[in-house]
Amino acid sequence: MSLPSTVDVAIIGAGAAGLGAAHALKISGLSAIVLEARDRVGGRAHTIQAAPDVVFDVGCGWLHSANRNSFVGIAAQLGFEVNKDLPPWRERAYGKAFPQADRDEYMQALDEFYDRLEEAARGDKDGPADRYLAPGNRWNPMIDAISTYVNGCELDQLSILDFDAYEDTNLNWRVRRGYGALVAAYGALVPVALNCEARLIDHSGPRVRIETSRGTLDAGKVIVTVPTNLIADEAIRFSPALPNKVDAARGLPLGLADKVTLALDHPDDMPKEGNLRGATMRTEMGTYHIRPFGQPCIEGFFGGRFAQALEDAGDGAIAAHSIDEIVALIGNDFRRRLKPLKESRWSHDPFARGSYSHALPGHADKRAVLAAPVDGRLFFAGEATSPNFFSTAHGARDSGERAAKEVVAASQRK
């Protein structure tokens, strides 16, 4: 759509947070527009047709804490089927690479680690999560690997107070047509200007002036929903500067969780919704989801520093490593049955620069700092501002709704 010269509320970013804000403003009587740098809506939620018979969520794929996830109701309203099958993370192990006795021992070590983290967080003193690994436990590297999938970072970068604040109801569902497709359909119902990168938010005058790649507009109020790494890197600038926001964003960096999908030839001899993982005594490992939704593919997951190293190795490196690792677990004859389809490279995405936020040790309080309005005119949303559902699409969406309510309340006070 065309860019207006003036608007009551400008929303920066058409990810789940920006779309949530736009929806919440619909009945406010305030004019609003979402400015999106990409050529699509959804942000870090993005579904593609990776092959004629493979739908792939390049970004978020699970409706976490599904009984409290606002996108579950939105899916019902928009006619998207929600799949409630158990995820393959703990059960449905495939192959002999991770024997049952080892799996049981590993799961016990993981659960005991989580218990120690929870106990430590009760003391209200922050620190890095790796401090609570059992010294010398052989499963520590794999526990660290799990953190890279869950948190996007290794345990030495993870605040125990922040980790403990996350409210996980352990109910995880999926959207059959793709979580990204659901978010895109949700975004189709609000006004969005695509290919419109916001570069400067000048709040020095009576109205806020926003410089974008498509021109300048002024707004009474602005809701900023961009990922923390863009604020931390000052890819989007504020005038006057907002050092507290930049500092908060730097304490809430986006970790990295990447995914790959591989076409699987002759899939019928492989289990649907299986899990493949080796008893690997190192953090640099992938974990694999065999035939999600029964599709002829295998999805791989990588996180943290290892995902960064694979991204930095170039396009195709994640897929190549995945095939090598799967073949090492199943057998060399399997190589001819796998073909790369698509991989994510979120740290190299200029408008994301990572996957989702975690608080560095000592910075768990920065979520509230980042979320706080400035001057009754600048408001902040995004998964990193969610106190209890950070790192999720629904946490982002709900934060956008919260910021929109703050905008309406501030408008009514004048």
NUVO-826876 format. One record per residue (C-alpha): residue number from 1; y, x, z. Coordinates in steps of 0.2 Angstrom, whole numbers. Last residue first. Layout:
! residues N
NUM|Y|X|Z
...
This chain:
! residues 414
414|71|-24|131
413|56|-26|143
412|47|-36|130
411|46|-21|118
410|39|-10|132
409|25|-23|136
408|21|-25|117
407|20|-6|115
406|9|-4|131
405|-3|-18|124
404|-4|-8|108
403|-9|8|118
402|-23|-2|126
401|-29|-8|110
400|-29|9|103
399|-39|15|118
398|-52|2|115
397|-54|8|97
396|-56|26|103
395|-68|22|117
394|-78|12|104
393|-79|27|92
392|-85|38|105
391|-81|55|112
390|-72|48|127
389|-79|32|135
388|-73|34|153
387|-55|39|154
386|-51|36|135
385|-37|47|129
384|-48|59|120
383|-56|44|110
382|-39|41|103
381|-22|34|109
380|-5|39|113
379|12|30|114
378|29|36|109
377|44|24|112
376|45|20|131
375|51|37|134
374|34|45|132
373|18|35|135
372|4|43|145
371|-13|45|136
370|-12|64|135
369|-9|66|153
368|-23|54|158
367|-35|64|147
366|-28|80|155
365|-36|77|172
364|-52|84|167
363|-44|101|163
362|-51|113|176
361|-67|116|165
360|-63|112|147
359|-62|93|144
358|-73|88|129
357|-67|80|113
356|-75|74|97
355|-80|81|80
354|-69|96|75
353|-54|100|64
352|-51|82|61
351|-38|80|47
350|-41|97|39
349|-60|94|39
348|-67|112|41
347|-72|109|59
346|-81|93|53
345|-93|101|41
344|-105|86|38
343|-120|88|27
342|-126|79|12
341|-142|78|1
340|-152|93|3
339|-170|92|-4
338|-186|93|5
337|-204|90|-1
336|-206|107|-9
335|-203|115|9
334|-218|106|17
333|-231|118|10
332|-223|131|22
331|-229|122|38
330|-222|109|51
329|-211|119|63
328|-206|134|52
327|-204|122|37
326|-192|111|48
325|-182|127|53
324|-181|133|35
323|-176|116|29
322|-163|114|42
321|-156|132|39
320|-153|128|21
319|-145|111|25
318|-133|119|37
317|-129|133|25
316|-125|121|10
315|-106|124|10
314|-102|140|18
313|-107|152|32
312|-92|146|42
311|-101|129|44
310|-117|137|50
309|-107|148|63
308|-98|132|69
307|-114|123|71
306|-121|137|81
305|-105|138|92
304|-107|120|97
303|-118|107|88
302|-132|104|76
301|-141|88|71
300|-153|85|57
299|-158|69|48
298|-174|68|38
297|-175|56|23
296|-186|43|14
295|-178|29|25
294|-188|20|38
293|-172|15|47
292|-171|34|52
291|-185|43|43
290|-188|58|54
289|-174|62|66
288|-172|81|68
287|-166|93|82
286|-157|109|77
285|-158|126|86
284|-146|140|92
283|-148|137|110
282|-164|147|111
281|-181|146|119
280|-187|134|106
279|-201|122|110
278|-198|115|93
277|-190|98|88
276|-195|84|78
275|-192|66|82
274|-199|51|73
273|-190|35|68
272|-203|31|55
271|-218|42|55
270|-222|54|41
269|-237|51|29
268|-226|38|19
267|-212|50|15
266|-218|56|-2
265|-203|67|-5
264|-190|68|9
263|-172|69|5
262|-162|79|18
261|-148|73|28
260|-136|84|38
259|-126|82|54
258|-113|92|63
257|-107|91|81
256|-92|102|85
255|-81|102|100
254|-63|94|99
253|-52|102|112
252|-47|93|128
251|-37|107|137
250|-28|111|121
249|-23|93|119
248|-16|93|137
247|-5|108|133
246|1|100|117
245|5|84|126
244|14|93|140
243|24|104|128
242|31|89|119
241|44|96|107
240|60|86|103
239|56|84|90
238|37|82|88
237|25|91|76
236|9|86|68
235|-1|102|63
234|5|107|80
233|-12|117|83
232|-15|107|99
231|-9|91|92
230|-21|93|77
229|-35|99|88
228|-32|83|99
227|-37|71|85
226|-23|59|79
225|-20|43|87
224|-1|43|89
223|7|26|92
222|25|25|87
221|39|14|92
220|55|7|84
219|51|15|68
218|59|25|54
217|51|30|38
216|51|46|28
215|42|50|12
214|24|51|5
213|19|67|13
212|26|60|29
211|42|63|40
210|43|50|54
209|59|45|62
208|59|37|79
207|74|26|82
206|89|29|94
205|88|47|89
204|79|63|96
203|61|55|93
202|58|65|77
201|39|64|73
200|35|77|60
199|20|79|48
198|12|62|45
197|0|63|31
196|1|48|20
195|-14|48|7
194|-17|30|13
193|-4|17|19
192|-14|5|30
191|-10|-14|33
190|-25|-22|43
189|-40|-32|39
188|-49|-18|28
187|-49|-7|44
186|-63|-18|52
185|-73|-16|36
184|-70|3|36
183|-76|3|55
182|-92|-6|50
181|-95|6|35
180|-93|21|47
179|-106|13|58
178|-118|12|44
177|-127|-2|35
176|-140|-4|48
175|-128|-2|63
174|-136|7|77
173|-140|4|96
172|-139|15|111
171|-141|8|129
170|-141|22|141
169|-126|14|151
168|-116|30|149
167|-100|30|159
166|-92|47|156
165|-83|52|172
164|-97|64|176
163|-94|75|161
162|-76|76|165
161|-79|81|183
160|-92|94|177
159|-80|102|164
158|-89|109|149
157|-85|125|140
156|-99|135|149
155|-111|121|145
154|-110|123|127
153|-100|112|116
152|-100|96|105
151|-103|86|121
150|-120|77|117
149|-126|88|103
148|-120|104|110
147|-126|99|127
146|-143|97|121
145|-143|115|115
144|-138|120|133
143|-153|111|139
142|-163|121|126
141|-156|137|132
140|-160|133|150
139|-178|128|147
138|-185|144|154
137|-178|142|171
136|-171|159|177
135|-157|152|188
134|-157|133|188
133|-143|128|178
132|-128|122|189
131|-115|135|184
130|-118|130|166
129|-107|115|169
128|-91|124|171
127|-80|120|186
126|-71|106|195
125|-70|102|213
124|-72|83|217
123|-87|86|228
122|-95|71|220
121|-95|81|204
120|-108|94|211
119|-120|80|215
118|-119|73|197
117|-121|90|190
116|-136|94|201
115|-145|77|196
114|-141|81|177
113|-150|98|180
112|-165|89|188
111|-166|78|173
110|-166|92|161
109|-179|102|170
108|-190|87|171
107|-188|83|153
106|-193|102|149
105|-208|101|159
104|-214|84|151
103|-210|91|134
102|-220|107|138
101|-235|97|143
100|-233|86|128
99|-233|100|115
98|-217|104|106
97|-222|112|89
96|-238|101|88
95|-230|87|77
94|-219|72|80
93|-211|67|96
92|-208|48|97
91|-200|48|114
90|-185|56|122
89|-172|56|108
88|-180|44|95
87|-167|30|99
86|-175|13|105
85|-173|-1|92
84|-158|-12|94
83|-152|-12|76
82|-136|-21|73
81|-134|-31|57
80|-116|-32|51
79|-109|-49|47
78|-90|-46|51
77|-90|-56|67
76|-107|-49|73
75|-101|-31|70
74|-85|-34|79
73|-95|-40|94
72|-105|-24|94
71|-89|-14|90
70|-83|-17|108
69|-97|-7|116
68|-100|-12|134
67|-119|-17|131
66|-120|-4|118
65|-116|10|129
64|-117|21|113
63|-116|12|96
62|-124|26|87
61|-120|34|70
60|-103|44|72
59|-99|55|58
58|-108|58|41
57|-117|41|43
56|-130|42|30
55|-137|28|19
54|-152|34|9
53|-161|24|-5
52|-150|27|-19
51|-145|44|-12
50|-132|49|1
49|-123|32|0
48|-109|37|12
47|-104|31|29
46|-88|38|38
45|-83|37|56
44|-73|53|60
43|-57|45|52
42|-62|27|47
41|-50|23|33
40|-50|31|16
39|-39|43|5
38|-35|53|21
37|-18|56|29
36|-17|38|36
35|-2|29|41
34|-5|12|49
33|9|-1|48
32|16|-13|60
31|29|-27|61
30|30|-34|78
29|26|-53|81
28|13|-48|93
27|-2|-58|85
26|-7|-43|74
25|-3|-30|86
24|-21|-29|94
23|-28|-27|76
22|-16|-12|72
21|-20|-4|89
20|-39|-5|86
19|-37|2|68
18|-27|17|75
17|-40|20|88
16|-55|18|76
15|-48|30|63
14|-33|25|53
13|-21|38|60
12|-2|37|65
11|3|20|70
10|21|15|66
9|28|0|75
8|43|-10|72
7|45|-4|54
6|57|4|42
5|57|12|25
4|41|3|20
3|27|14|12
2|18|5|-2
1|0|0|0
